[in-house]
């Protein structure tokens, strides 16, 4: 059996729970471009714009949990439709 070294992803969060787009991308596994498109369409996690775009970790967690968990890709496609 091969032993793999899995390195934890480093996500920087401000003391108030905010993350910039780059760290939110790392946290969610979505690209920054995907997050931008979701902001435009209104179907991503809540965000604030204070000169730059920030996401609160609690809002991102709530958004990810609201998307549900699936046991198959067919189930995920059905929910998206």
N, C-alpha and C positions, 0 to 999 in steps of 0.2 A: 504494500500500500504506500503510495506517495504522500508525503506530508507537504501540504501547501501552507505558505505563510500568507494569511489574509491580514492586510493592514487596514486598520480602522480609518474611515474617512474623517478628515478634520473639517469641522464646520464651525465657523466663527459666528457667535451670537452676541449681540450687544447686551449689556446688563438688563435692559428693559424687555428683552426677548426678540428684538428685531434681527432680521438677517437681510443682507443685500441680495441682489438677484443671483450673483455668482454662488454664494453659499446656499441659497434656496435651491439652486440647480443641483448642487452636490447632495443636499439633504433629500431631495425628492427623486433624484435620478433622471430628471427631465432636463433638456437643454435650456439654456437661457433664451434661445429663439422660441422654443415651444412655450415657455412661460410668457414671453412677450405676446405671442399670438393668442394665448389664452386670456391675457389681460384685455386685448382688443375685443375678443368675442364675449368676454364676461363669464367664461366657464371655468376659470381657474380659482386658486385660493384668493382670499381677500388680501388686499395690499394697500399701502399708503404711498403717496408720492410727496416727498419733502425735498424737492430738488432732484433727488434720486428715488428710485423705487425700493421700498422695503416691504418685507413680509414678516408678520409676527409668527413665531414658531407654533404657538397655540392655534392660530388660524390655519396654518398649513396642516398641522396634525388633524384638526377637525375636518378639513376638506378631504384629506386622504382617507380618513375613516368613513366619511359619508359616501365615498365612492363604492364602498362595499368590497368584500373579498370574494373571489371566484375560485371555483374548483376546475374550470376549464375555459379555454378561449371562446368556445361557443357560448358559454354563459355570459362572458364579458361582452361579446358582440351583441347578444340579445338585450342586455341592459343598456348599451349605448344607443340602440335604435329607438 
